[in-house]
Amino acid sequence: MKIHEKYIEALKTFADYVTVSEWAEKFVEMFPEELEKANIQAENQVRDTTGLREIAARISSRIATGGFSQKIL
């Protein structure tokens, strides 16, 4: 399963509006291996960050570029 498909699978678990933060938390709950990868990548960042923040930022970035335009309001 591709990463964007995993994001959508996590989003599908919600019945109502959700924040990006809540979406990211559900994503890492469903796909803990992705959190492990993001934590490793976060260690290499200049600014202090976490894997969860990195995932939320990636989701937010995809929203901003229209990556989920057919799936979200």
Secondary structure as GFF3:
##gff-version 3
##sequence-region A 1 73
A	DSSP	alpha_helix	3	11	.	.	.	ID=ss1
A	DSSP	alpha_helix	20	30	.	.	.	ID=ss2
A	DSSP	alpha_helix	32	43	.	.	.	ID=ss3
A	DSSP	alpha_helix	51	64	.	.	.	ID=ss4
###
